[in-house]
Amino acid sequence: MPVSRKYTAYRKALEQLKLKQLDVFRYKDHDEIRVLTPDRKIVLIKLPKHREEMTIDEFVEHVKKALA
């Protein structure tokens, strides 16, 4: 599967939460995602591991928890 399609599901999951993905920073053991919220704030969300190692549901739950 091409790399661009592999991550599309995660970006679409963010869009369903009314967030816009700005950047993704990949480290050797985790990802950090910079998102724009509906109230125009930029938030950096640190994930516990790489996105592709998480299910979409796991990813969404972690993002919600980080924004709370």
GROMACS elastic network, one bead per residue, 0.5 to 0.9 nm:
[ bonds ]
;  ai    aj funct       b0    kb
    1     4     6  0.84308   500
    1     5     6  0.67978   500
    1     6     6  0.65236   500
    2     5     6  0.55658   500
    2     6     6  0.64058   500
    3     6     6  0.50897   500
    3     7     6  0.67412   500
    3     8     6  0.88794   500
    4     7     6  0.58743   500
    4     8     6  0.64990   500
    5     8     6  0.51053   500
    5     9     6  0.75908   500
    6     9     6  0.69609   500
    6    10     6  0.83479   500
    6    52     6  0.77597   500
    7    10     6  0.54419   500
    7    11     6  0.65652   500
    7    12     6  0.88304   500
    7    51     6  0.79094   500
    7    52     6  0.75395   500
    8    11     6  0.51109   500
    8    12     6  0.60987   500
    8    13     6  0.85467   500
    9    12     6  0.50774   500
    9    13     6  0.61181   500
    9    14     6  0.87245   500
    9    56     6  0.74356   500
   10    13     6  0.50313   500
   10    14     6  0.64121   500
   10    15     6  0.87661   500
   10    51     6  0.75810   500
   10    52     6  0.87603   500
   10    56     6  0.65158   500
   10    59     6  0.76022   500
   10    60     6  0.83817   500
   11    14     6  0.51311   500
   11    15     6  0.63428   500
   11    16     6  0.88360   500
   11    19     6  0.88900   500
   11    20     6  0.78481   500
   11    21     6  0.64653   500
   12    16     6  0.62905   500
   12    17     6  0.87587   500
   13    16     6  0.51626   500
   13    17     6  0.66382   500
   13    18     6  0.89812   500
   13    19     6  0.87542   500
   13    56     6  0.72908   500
   13    57     6  0.88424   500
   13    59     6  0.84572   500
   13    60     6  0.68212   500
   14    17     6  0.51072   500
   14    18     6  0.65698   500
   14    19     6  0.52033   500
   14    20     6  0.65524   500
   14    21     6  0.69775   500
   14    35     6  0.84619   500
   14    60     6  0.74387   500
   14    63     6  0.82976   500
   15    19     6  0.50242   500
   15    20     6  0.59515   500
   15    21     6  0.79089   500
   16    19     6  0.72751   500
   17    20     6  0.88041   500
   17    60     6  0.83574   500
   17    64     6  0.84650   500
   18    36     6  0.87967   500
   18    37     6  0.68988   500
   18    38     6  0.62717   500
   19    35     6  0.61768   500
   19    36     6  0.56455   500
   19    37     6  0.50554   500
   19    38     6  0.65158   500
   20    34     6  0.85763   500
   20    35     6  0.53621   500
   20    36     6  0.50331   500
   20    37     6  0.68025   500
   20    38     6  0.84236   500
   21    24     6  0.78281   500
   21    33     6  0.71061   500
   21    34     6  0.61874   500
   21    36     6  0.65466   500
   22    33     6  0.75090   500
   22    34     6  0.53901   500
   22    35     6  0.53012   500
   22    36     6  0.68241   500
   22    42     6  0.87261   500
   23    32     6  0.82554   500
   23    33     6  0.58079   500
   23    34     6  0.50845   500
   23    35     6  0.72188   500
   24    31     6  0.67715   500
   24    32     6  0.57527   500
   24    34     6  0.63405   500
   25    30     6  0.86148   500
   25    31     6  0.56204   500
   25    32     6  0.50039   500
   25    33     6  0.62681   500
   25    34     6  0.81640   500
   26    29     6  0.80870   500
   26    30     6  0.63653   500
   26    32     6  0.65160   500
   26    33     6  0.87136   500
   26    50     6  0.75526   500
   27    30     6  0.52827   500
   27    31     6  0.58651   500
   27    32     6  0.79973   500
   27    50     6  0.83019   500
   28    31     6  0.82984   500
   28    50     6  0.85922   500
   29    48     6  0.80557   500
   29    49     6  0.58953   500
   29    50     6  0.68134   500
   30    46     6  0.75948   500
   30    47     6  0.60618   500
   30    48     6  0.57745   500
   30    51     6  0.79637   500
   31    45     6  0.85226   500
   31    46     6  0.63125   500
   31    47     6  0.54837   500
   31    48     6  0.74485   500
   31    49     6  0.61441   500
   31    50     6  0.50772   500
   31    51     6  0.67463   500
   32    44     6  0.66549   500
   32    45     6  0.54978   500
   32    47     6  0.58089   500
   32    48     6  0.88875   500
   32    50     6  0.85954   500
   33    43     6  0.81457   500
   33    44     6  0.56890   500
   33    45     6  0.51505   500
   33    46     6  0.65121   500
   33    47     6  0.77106   500
   34    42     6  0.67305   500
   34    43     6  0.56210   500
   34    45     6  0.62443   500
   34    46     6  0.88213   500
   35    41     6  0.81846   500
   35    42     6  0.56288   500
   35    43     6  0.53876   500
   35    44     6  0.64891   500
   35    45     6  0.76994   500
   36    39     6  0.81000   500
   36    40     6  0.59146   500
   36    41     6  0.56430   500
   36    43     6  0.64762   500
   37    40     6  0.52405   500
   37    41     6  0.53027   500
   37    42     6  0.63824   500
   37    43     6  0.74347   500
   38    41     6  0.74200   500
   43    67     6  0.80079   500
   44    66     6  0.89579   500
   45    62     6  0.88208   500
   45    63     6  0.69513   500
   45    66     6  0.63686   500
   45    67     6  0.80270   500
   46    49     6  0.85997   500
   46    63     6  0.87331   500
   46    66     6  0.80569   500
   47    50     6  0.69940   500
   47    51     6  0.75842   500
   47    59     6  0.80745   500
   47    62     6  0.72360   500
   47    63     6  0.80492   500
   47    66     6  0.89838   500
   48    51     6  0.88723   500
   48    62     6  0.86207   500
   49    52     6  0.84689   500
   49    53     6  0.66715   500
   49    54     6  0.74566   500
   50    53     6  0.54516   500
   50    54     6  0.70567   500
   51    54     6  0.53503   500
   51    55     6  0.79239   500
   51    56     6  0.85001   500
   51    59     6  0.71141   500
   52    55     6  0.73962   500
   52    56     6  0.88606   500
   54    57     6  0.80441   500
   54    58     6  0.59262   500
   54    59     6  0.60378   500
   55    58     6  0.51210   500
   55    59     6  0.61474   500
   55    60     6  0.86520   500
   56    59     6  0.50012   500
   56    60     6  0.61397   500
   56    61     6  0.86178   500
   57    60     6  0.51291   500
   57    61     6  0.61572   500
   57    62     6  0.86120   500
   58    61     6  0.52126   500
   58    62     6  0.62216   500
   58    63     6  0.86826   500
   59    62     6  0.52417   500
   59    63     6  0.62414   500
   59    64     6  0.87045   500
   60    63     6  0.51248   500
   60    64     6  0.61591   500
   60    65     6  0.85738   500
   61    64     6  0.51662   500
   61    65     6  0.61491   500
   61    66     6  0.86197   500
   62    65     6  0.50784   500
   62    66     6  0.61277   500
   62    67     6  0.87001   500
   63    66     6  0.50668   500
   63    67     6  0.62716   500
   63    68     6  0.87181   500
   64    67     6  0.52201   500
   64    68     6  0.62384   500
   65    68     6  0.52350   500
